[in-house]
Structure formats: C-alpha cells, structure tokens
Amino acid sequence: MLTLLQFTNAIYVLNADSANPTSIYIYDATAKSWSVQPTQPGKFDYTNFVAILDHDTNVFCASRLFSVSVC
C-alpha cells in the first residue's frame, strides 16, 4: 500500500518488504531520504488488509479498531 501525505511531503509504504512486512517505510520528499518505522502488529493480519490515512491526525486505520500513528 502506497500513500502520499501532501502536507508533510511524505510517502508511506506499508507491507513493502517481504523481509520486514510489518515495517512502515517513509520517504521524506524534502530530504529525499527513506526511514523505517518498525511495528508490532499483534493479532492484526498485515498480509490482507485495506487501510486509509487520515490526513488530519496522520493515523492509518485498518480493519476494525487497529490503527497506527506515524506522527
């Protein structure tokens, strides 16, 4: 899943790396650099999900009550 956040010039990529499928990869378009945010999904099935990014709170929401803050 690829998401562009226009106000912070960031691109978030979820489930992008088979070696680290639960990590969130963040591209800073201003600095032209990547960073990685590791996550611990618990019972969340990261192999099959649909998520949305709320641009007001900068929080991904997916599958019921699961969310991740990437502030």
C-alpha distances in whole Angstrom, upper triangle without the diagonal:
4,7,10,13,16,19,18,17,14,10,8,6,5,7,7,11,13,16,14,11,12,12,10,10,12,13,17,17,21,22,20,19,16,16,15,15,16,15,18,16,19,19,16,14,11,11,11,9,8,8,10,11,15,16,19,19,16,14,11,13,12,14,18,19,16,15,14,16,15,18
4,7,10,13,16,15,14,11,7,6,5,7,9,9,12,15,18,16,14,14,13,10,10,10,11,13,14,18,19,17,16,14,15,14,15,16,17,19,18,22,22,19,18,14,15,15,13,11,10,10,10,14,14,18,18,14,14,12,14,14,17,20,21,18,16,15,16,14,17
4,7,10,12,12,11,8,6,5,6,9,12,12,16,18,20,18,16,16,14,11,11,10,10,12,13,16,18,16,16,14,15,15,15,17,17,20,19,23,23,19,19,16,17,17,14,12,10,8,7,11,11,14,14,11,12,10,12,14,17,19,20,17,15,14,14,12,14
4,6,9,9,8,6,4,6,9,12,15,15,18,21,23,21,19,19,17,13,12,10,9,10,10,13,15,14,15,14,15,16,16,19,19,23,22,26,26,23,23,20,21,20,18,15,13,11,9,11,10,13,14,11,13,12,15,17,20,22,22,20,17,16,15,13,14
4,6,6,6,5,6,8,11,14,17,17,20,24,25,22,21,20,18,14,13,10,10,10,10,12,15,15,15,14,15,16,16,19,20,23,22,26,27,23,24,21,23,22,20,17,14,11,8,9,7,10,11,8,11,11,15,17,21,22,22,20,17,15,13,11,12
4,6,5,7,8,11,14,17,21,20,23,27,28,26,24,23,21,17,16,13,12,11,10,11,14,15,16,16,17,19,19,23,23,26,26,30,31,27,28,25,26,26,23,20,17,14,12,12,9,11,13,11,14,15,18,20,24,26,25,23,20,18,17,14,14
4,6,8,11,13,17,19,23,23,26,29,30,27,26,25,22,18,17,14,13,11,11,11,14,15,17,17,18,20,19,23,23,27,27,30,31,28,29,26,28,28,25,22,19,16,13,12,8,10,12,10,14,16,19,22,25,26,25,24,20,18,16,14,12
4,5,9,11,15,17,21,21,23,27,27,25,24,22,20,16,15,11,10,8,9,9,11,13,14,14,14,16,16,20,21,24,25,28,30,27,28,25,27,27,25,22,19,17,13,13,10,11,12,10,13,15,18,21,25,26,25,23,19,17,14,11,10
4,7,10,14,17,20,19,22,25,26,24,23,22,19,16,14,10,8,6,5,6,9,10,11,12,14,16,17,20,22,25,26,29,31,28,28,25,27,27,25,22,19,17,14,15,12,14,15,12,15,16,20,22,26,28,27,25,21,19,17,13,13
4,7,10,13,17,16,18,22,23,20,19,19,16,12,10,7,5,5,6,8,10,10,10,10,11,12,13,17,18,22,22,26,27,24,25,21,23,24,21,20,17,15,12,14,12,14,14,11,13,14,17,19,23,25,24,22,18,16,14,11,11
4,7,10,13,12,15,19,20,18,17,16,14,10,8,6,5,7,7,11,12,11,11,9,11,12,13,16,17,20,20,24,25,22,22,19,20,21,18,17,14,13,11,14,12,16,15,12,13,13,16,18,21,24,23,20,17,15,14,11,13
4,7,10,10,13,16,17,15,13,13,10,7,6,5,6,9,11,14,14,13,12,10,10,10,10,13,14,17,17,20,22,18,18,15,17,17,15,14,12,11,9,12,12,15,15,11,11,10,13,14,18,20,20,17,14,12,12,9,12
4,7,6,9,13,14,12,10,11,9,6,5,6,8,12,13,17,17,15,13,10,11,10,10,12,13,16,15,19,20,17,16,13,14,15,13,13,11,12,11,15,15,19,17,14,13,11,14,14,17,20,20,17,15,13,14,12,15
4,5,8,11,13,10,8,7,7,5,7,9,12,15,17,20,20,18,16,13,12,10,10,11,11,13,12,16,17,13,13,9,10,11,10,10,9,11,11,15,16,19,18,14,13,10,12,12,14,17,18,14,13,11,13,12,15
4,6,7,10,8,5,6,7,7,9,12,14,18,20,23,23,21,19,15,14,12,12,11,11,13,12,15,15,12,11,7,7,10,10,11,11,14,15,18,20,23,21,18,16,13,14,13,15,18,19,15,15,13,16,15,19
4,7,9,8,6,9,8,8,8,11,12,16,18,21,21,18,16,13,13,11,12,12,13,15,15,18,19,16,15,11,11,13,13,14,14,16,16,20,21,24,23,19,18,16,17,16,18,22,22,19,18,16,18,16,20
4,5,5,5,8,8,9,9,12,14,18,20,23,22,19,17,13,13,11,12,12,13,15,15,18,19,17,15,12,11,14,15,17,17,19,20,23,24,27,26,22,21,18,20,19,21,24,24,21,20,18,20,18,21
4,5,5,9,10,12,12,16,18,22,24,27,26,23,21,17,17,14,15,13,14,15,15,18,18,16,14,11,10,14,15,18,19,21,22,26,27,30,28,25,23,20,22,20,21,24,25,21,21,20,22,21,24
4,6,9,9,12,13,16,18,22,24,27,25,23,20,17,16,13,14,12,13,14,15,17,19,17,16,13,13,16,18,20,21,23,24,27,28,31,29,26,24,22,23,22,23,26,26,22,22,20,22,21,24
4,6,6,9,10,14,16,20,22,25,23,22,18,15,13,10,10,8,10,11,12,15,16,15,14,11,12,15,16,18,18,21,21,24,25,28,25,22,20,18,20,19,20,23,23,19,18,16,18,17,21
4,6,8,10,14,17,20,22,25,24,23,20,16,15,11,11,9,9,10,10,13,14,12,11,7,8,11,12,15,15,18,18,22,23,26,24,21,19,16,17,16,17,20,20,16,16,15,17,16,20
4,7,10,13,16,19,22,25,24,23,20,16,14,10,9,7,6,7,7,10,12,10,10,7,9,12,12,14,14,16,16,20,21,24,21,18,16,13,15,13,15,18,17,13,13,11,14,14,17
4,6,10,13,16,19,21,20,19,16,12,10,7,6,4,6,8,9,13,15,13,13,10,12,15,14,16,14,16,16,19,20,22,20,17,15,13,15,15,17,20,19,15,14,11,13,11,15
4,6,10,13,16,18,18,17,14,10,8,6,5,6,7,11,11,15,17,14,15,11,13,15,14,14,13,14,13,16,17,19,17,13,12,11,14,14,17,19,18,15,13,10,11,9,12
4,7,10,13,15,15,13,10,7,6,5,6,9,11,14,15,19,21,18,18,14,16,18,17,17,15,16,14,17,17,20,18,15,14,13,16,17,20,23,22,18,16,13,13,10,13
4,6,9,12,11,10,8,6,5,6,8,11,13,17,17,21,23,20,21,17,19,20,19,18,16,15,13,16,15,18,16,13,14,13,17,18,21,24,23,19,17,13,13,9,11
4,6,9,9,7,6,4,6,9,11,14,17,20,21,25,27,24,24,20,22,23,21,20,18,18,15,18,16,19,18,15,16,16,19,21,24,27,26,23,20,17,16,12,14
4,5,6,5,5,6,8,11,13,17,19,23,24,27,29,26,27,23,25,26,24,23,20,19,16,18,16,18,18,15,17,17,21,23,27,29,28,25,21,18,16,13,13
4,6,5,7,9,11,14,16,20,22,26,27,30,32,29,29,26,27,28,26,24,22,20,18,19,17,19,20,16,19,19,23,25,28,31,30,27,24,21,19,16,16
4,6,8,11,13,16,18,22,24,28,29,33,35,32,32,29,30,31,29,27,25,23,20,21,18,20,20,18,21,22,25,27,31,33,32,29,26,23,21,17,16
4,5,9,11,15,17,20,23,27,28,32,34,32,32,28,30,31,30,28,26,25,22,23,20,22,22,19,22,23,26,28,32,34,33,30,27,23,21,17,17
4,7,10,14,17,20,23,27,28,31,33,31,31,27,28,30,28,27,25,24,21,23,21,23,23,20,22,22,26,28,31,34,33,30,27,23,22,18,18
4,7,10,13,17,20,23,25,29,31,28,28,25,26,28,27,26,24,23,21,23,21,24,23,19,21,21,25,26,30,32,31,28,25,21,20,16,17
4,7,10,13,16,20,21,25,27,25,25,21,22,24,23,23,21,21,19,21,20,23,21,18,19,19,22,23,27,29,28,25,22,19,18,14,15
4,7,10,13,17,19,22,25,22,23,19,21,23,22,22,20,20,18,20,20,22,20,16,17,17,21,22,25,27,26,22,20,16,15,12,13
4,6,10,13,15,18,21,19,20,16,18,21,20,20,18,19,17,20,20,22,20,16,16,16,19,19,22,25,23,20,17,14,14,11,13
4,6,10,12,16,18,16,18,15,17,19,18,19,17,17,16,18,18,20,17,14,13,13,16,17,20,22,20,16,14,11,10,8,11
4,7,10,13,16,14,15,13,16,18,18,19,17,19,17,20,21,22,20,17,15,14,17,17,19,21,19,16,14,11,12,11,14
4,6,9,12,11,13,11,14,16,15,17,15,17,16,18,20,21,18,16,14,12,14,14,16,18,16,12,11,8,10,10,14
4,6,9,9,11,10,14,16,15,17,16,19,18,20,23,24,20,18,16,14,15,14,16,17,15,12,11,10,12,14,17
4,6,5,8,7,11,13,12,14,14,16,17,19,22,23,20,18,15,13,13,11,12,13,12,9,10,9,13,14,17
4,6,8,10,13,14,14,17,16,19,20,22,25,26,22,21,18,16,15,13,13,14,12,10,12,12,15,17,20
4,6,9,11,12,12,15,16,19,20,22,25,26,23,22,19,16,15,12,11,12,11,9,12,14,17,19,23
4,6,9,9,9,12,12,15,17,19,22,24,21,19,16,13,12,9,8,10,10,7,10,11,15,17,20
4,5,6,7,10,12,15,18,20,23,25,23,21,18,15,13,10,9,12,13,10,12,14,17,19,22
4,6,6,9,10,14,16,19,21,24,21,19,16,13,12,10,10,13,14,11,12,12,16,16,20
4,7,10,12,16,18,21,24,26,25,22,19,16,15,12,12,15,17,14,15,16,19,20,23
4,7,10,14,17,20,23,25,24,22,19,15,14,10,10,13,15,13,15,16,19,20,24
4,6,10,13,16,19,22,20,18,15,12,10,7,7,10,13,11,12,13,17,18,21
4,7,10,13,16,19,18,16,14,10,9,6,7,10,13,11,12,13,16,17,20
4,7,10,13,15,14,12,10,6,5,4,7,10,11,10,9,10,12,13,16
4,6,9,12,12,10,8,5,5,7,10,12,12,11,10,11,12,13,15
4,6,9,8,6,6,4,6,9,13,14,14,12,10,9,10,10,12
4,6,6,5,5,6,8,11,14,15,14,13,10,11,10,11,11
4,6,5,7,9,11,14,18,19,18,17,14,13,11,11,11
4,6,8,11,13,16,19,19,18,17,14,14,12,12,11
4,5,9,11,14,18,17,15,15,11,11,8,9,8
4,7,10,13,17,17,16,14,10,9,6,6,6
4,6,10,13,14,12,10,7,6,5,6,8
4,7,10,12,11,8,5,5,6,8,10
4,7,8,7,6,4,7,9,11,14
4,6,7,6,6,9,12,14,17
4,6,6,8,12,15,17,20
4,6,9,12,15,18,21
4,6,10,13,16,18
4,7,10,13,16
4,7,10,12
4,6,9
4,6
4
